[in-house]
C-alpha cells in the first residue's frame, strides 16, 4: 500500500507510524511522513512544527507549489509576513514552470 493512502484508527497511531518512518524510512517515505505530521501538527495548532516539516521537505527537493503556498500561510499565521511573501513568490515561479518533478506524490 502507498504510504500516502494508509489509514489509521487514531491521529496518535498515525503520528507514531510517521515517526517510525522518519527514523527508518527511505527518502520518499520520510517526505510522506513529514507531510502527514505537518497536517497533524497544524490541526493541533503547532505552527513551528508544521513549518519545520514543510521546510525539511523543501530542503529534500520537494518542489510542489502547494507545499510552498502552505508554508507561506503558516509563516503568515506566525506573523512572519516578509518570509511568507518570499515563499509565495517561489510558489508562483514553480507553478509557472508547470508543477513538480517526478517524486513522491503530494498528500492533500
Phi and psi restraints in degrees (value plus and minus 20) as a CYANA .aco file:
   2 UNK   PHI     -86.2   -46.2
   2 UNK   PSI     110.7   150.7
   3 UNK   PHI     -77.2   -37.2
   3 UNK   PSI     -52.6   -12.6
   4 UNK   PHI     -90.0   -50.0
   4 UNK   PSI     -35.6     4.4
   5 UNK   PHI    -124.7   -84.7
   5 UNK   PSI     -23.7    16.3
   6 UNK   PHI     -84.9   -44.9
   6 UNK   PSI     121.0   161.0
   7 UNK   PHI    -133.5   -93.5
   7 UNK   PSI     134.0   174.0
   8 UNK   PHI    -154.7  -114.7
   8 UNK   PSI     136.7   176.7
   9 UNK   PHI     -92.1   -52.1
   9 UNK   PSI     -50.2   -10.2
  10 UNK   PHI    -168.1  -128.1
  10 UNK   PSI     142.2   182.2
  11 UNK   PHI     -84.5   -44.5
  11 UNK   PSI     -56.1   -16.1
  12 UNK   PHI     -85.2   -45.2
  12 UNK   PSI     -58.8   -18.8
  13 UNK   PHI     -83.9   -43.9
  13 UNK   PSI     -61.7   -21.7
  14 UNK   PHI     -82.7   -42.7
  14 UNK   PSI     -64.2   -24.2
  15 UNK   PHI     -81.9   -41.9
  15 UNK   PSI     -61.2   -21.2
  16 UNK   PHI     -83.8   -43.8
  16 UNK   PSI     -61.7   -21.7
  17 UNK   PHI     -82.4   -42.4
  17 UNK   PSI     -63.3   -23.3
  18 UNK   PHI     -82.5   -42.5
  18 UNK   PSI     -62.2   -22.2
  19 UNK   PHI     -83.7   -43.7
  19 UNK   PSI     -56.1   -16.1
  20 UNK   PHI     -87.2   -47.2
  20 UNK   PSI     -56.3   -16.3
  21 UNK   PHI     -86.4   -46.4
  21 UNK   PSI     -58.9   -18.9
  22 UNK   PHI     -83.0   -43.0
  22 UNK   PSI     -52.3   -12.3
  23 UNK   PHI     -98.5   -58.5
  23 UNK   PSI     -64.2   -24.2
  24 UNK   PHI    -139.9   -99.9
  24 UNK   PSI     -26.1    13.9
  25 UNK   PHI    -102.1   -62.1
  25 UNK   PSI     150.0   190.0
  26 UNK   PHI    -102.3   -62.3
  26 UNK   PSI    -200.0  -160.0
  27 UNK   PHI     -75.6   -35.6
  27 UNK   PSI     -69.1   -29.1
  28 UNK   PHI     -85.2   -45.2
  28 UNK   PSI     -59.4   -19.4
  29 UNK   PHI     -83.9   -43.9
  29 UNK   PSI     -57.7   -17.7
  30 UNK   PHI     -87.2   -47.2
  30 UNK   PSI     -57.1   -17.1
  31 UNK   PHI     -82.5   -42.5
  31 UNK   PSI     -66.3   -26.3
  32 UNK   PHI     -81.1   -41.1
  32 UNK   PSI     -64.2   -24.2
  33 UNK   PHI     -82.0   -42.0
  33 UNK   PSI     -63.6   -23.6
  34 UNK   PHI     -85.0   -45.0
  34 UNK   PSI     -57.9   -17.9
  35 UNK   PHI     -83.8   -43.8
  35 UNK   PSI     -65.8   -25.8
  36 UNK   PHI     -85.6   -45.6
  36 UNK   PSI     -61.5   -21.5
  37 UNK   PHI     -82.6   -42.6
  37 UNK   PSI     -58.1   -18.1
  38 UNK   PHI     -80.8   -40.8
  38 UNK   PSI     -56.6   -16.6
  39 UNK   PHI     -87.4   -47.4
  39 UNK   PSI     -62.2   -22.2
  40 UNK   PHI     -82.9   -42.9
  40 UNK   PSI     -67.6   -27.6
  41 UNK   PHI     -80.6   -40.6
  41 UNK   PSI     -60.0   -20.0
  42 UNK   PHI     -84.9   -44.9
  42 UNK   PSI     -62.1   -22.1
  43 UNK   PHI     -81.5   -41.5
  43 UNK   PSI     -48.7    -8.7
  44 UNK   PHI    -112.2   -72.2
  44 UNK   PSI     -18.8    21.2
  45 UNK   PHI      57.0    97.0
  45 UNK   PSI      -0.1    39.9
  46 UNK   PHI    -114.3   -74.3
  46 UNK   PSI      56.2    96.2
  47 UNK   PHI     -86.9   -46.9
  47 UNK   PSI     -56.8   -16.8
  48 UNK   PHI     -80.4   -40.4
  48 UNK   PSI     -61.9   -21.9
  49 UNK   PHI     -88.9   -48.9
  49 UNK   PSI     -57.0   -17.0
  50 UNK   PHI     -80.4   -40.4
  50 UNK   PSI     -69.6   -29.6
  51 UNK   PHI     -78.6   -38.6
  51 UNK   PSI     -62.1   -22.1
  52 UNK   PHI     -82.0   -42.0
  52 UNK   PSI     -62.8   -22.8
  53 UNK   PHI     -82.9   -42.9
  53 UNK   PSI     -67.5   -27.5
  54 UNK   PHI     -87.0   -47.0
  54 UNK   PSI     -61.7   -21.7
  55 UNK   PHI     -81.4   -41.4
  55 UNK   PSI     -61.0   -21.0
  56 UNK   PHI     -83.0   -43.0
  56 UNK   PSI     -61.4   -21.4
  57 UNK   PHI     -85.3   -45.3
  57 UNK   PSI     -57.8   -17.8
  58 UNK   PHI     -84.7   -44.7
  58 UNK   PSI     -62.9   -22.9
  59 UNK   PHI     -82.0   -42.0
  59 UNK   PSI     -49.1    -9.1
  60 UNK   PHI    -102.8   -62.8
  60 UNK   PSI     -18.2    21.8
  61 UNK   PHI      84.5   124.5
  61 UNK   PSI     -15.0    25.0
  62 UNK   PHI     -88.2   -48.2
  62 UNK   PSI     104.2   144.2
  63 UNK   PHI    -143.3  -103.3
  63 UNK   PSI      13.1    53.1
  64 UNK   PHI    -100.6   -60.6
  64 UNK   PSI     101.8   141.8
  65 UNK   PHI     -75.8   -35.8
  65 UNK   PSI     -49.3    -9.3
  66 UNK   PHI     -86.1   -46.1
  66 UNK   PSI     -51.9   -11.9
  67 UNK   PHI     -86.2   -46.2
  67 UNK   PSI     -63.2   -23.2
  68 UNK   PHI     -85.2   -45.2
  68 UNK   PSI     -61.5   -21.5
  69 UNK   PHI     -82.6   -42.6
  69 UNK   PSI     -61.5   -21.5
  70 UNK   PHI     -85.3   -45.3
  70 UNK   PSI     -63.5   -23.5
  71 UNK   PHI     -82.8   -42.8
  71 UNK   PSI     -59.7   -19.7
  72 UNK   PHI     -78.5   -38.5
  72 UNK   PSI     -63.3   -23.3
  73 UNK   PHI     -84.0   -44.0
  73 UNK   PSI     -58.1   -18.1
  74 UNK   PHI     -84.9   -44.9
  74 UNK   PSI     -67.1   -27.1
  75 UNK   PHI     -77.8   -37.8
  75 UNK   PSI     -61.5   -21.5
  76 UNK   PHI     -81.9   -41.9
  76 UNK   PSI     -63.1   -23.1
  77 UNK   PHI     -84.7   -44.7
  77 UNK   PSI     -46.1    -6.1
  78 UNK   PHI    -104.8   -64.8
  78 UNK   PSI     -24.5    15.5
  79 UNK   PHI      64.0   104.0
  79 UNK   PSI      -6.0    34.0
  80 UNK   PHI    -118.3   -78.3
  80 UNK   PSI      44.8    84.8
  81 UNK   PHI     -86.0   -46.0
  81 UNK   PSI     -59.1   -19.1
  82 UNK   PHI     -83.6   -43.6
  82 UNK   PSI     -64.7   -24.7
  83 UNK   PHI     -85.4   -45.4
  83 UNK   PSI     -58.2   -18.2
  84 UNK   PHI     -79.6   -39.6
  84 UNK   PSI     -62.6   -22.6
  85 UNK   PHI     -84.1   -44.1
  85 UNK   PSI     -61.2   -21.2
  86 UNK   PHI     -81.8   -41.8
  86 UNK   PSI     -63.9   -23.9
  87 UNK   PHI     -87.7   -47.7
  87 UNK   PSI     -56.7   -16.7
  88 UNK   PHI     -86.1   -46.1
  88 UNK   PSI     -56.7   -16.7
  89 UNK   PHI     -80.2   -40.2
  89 UNK   PSI     -64.2   -24.2
  90 UNK   PHI     -85.0   -45.0
  90 UNK   PSI     -57.9   -17.9
  91 UNK   PHI     -80.5   -40.5
  91 UNK   PSI     -61.8   -21.8
  92 UNK   PHI     -85.7   -45.7
  92 UNK   PSI     -61.0   -21.0
  93 UNK   PHI     -79.8   -39.8
  93 UNK   PSI     -65.5   -25.5
  94 UNK   PHI     -83.0   -43.0
  94 UNK   PSI     -62.4   -22.4
  95 UNK   PHI     -83.6   -43.6
  95 UNK   PSI     -58.8   -18.8
  96 UNK   PHI     -87.1   -47.1
  96 UNK   PSI     -50.3   -10.3
  97 UNK   PHI     -95.8   -55.8
  97 UNK   PSI     -26.4    13.6
  98 UNK   PHI      79.0   119.0
  98 UNK   PSI       5.4    45.4
  99 UNK   PHI      88.6   128.6
  99 UNK   PSI    -153.3  -113.3
 100 UNK   PHI    -151.7  -111.7
 100 UNK   PSI     131.6   171.6
 101 UNK   PHI     -93.7   -53.7
 101 UNK   PSI     148.2   188.2
 102 UNK   PHI     -78.5   -38.5
 102 UNK   PSI     126.3   166.3
 103 UNK   PHI     143.8   183.8
 103 UNK   PSI    -183.0  -143.0
 104 UNK   PHI     -83.2   -43.2
 104 UNK   PSI     122.9   162.9
 105 UNK   PHI     -88.2   -48.2
 105 UNK   PSI     119.6   159.6
 106 UNK   PHI     -88.1   -48.1
 106 UNK   PSI     130.8   170.8
 107 UNK   PHI    -123.1   -83.1
 107 UNK   PSI     106.8   146.8
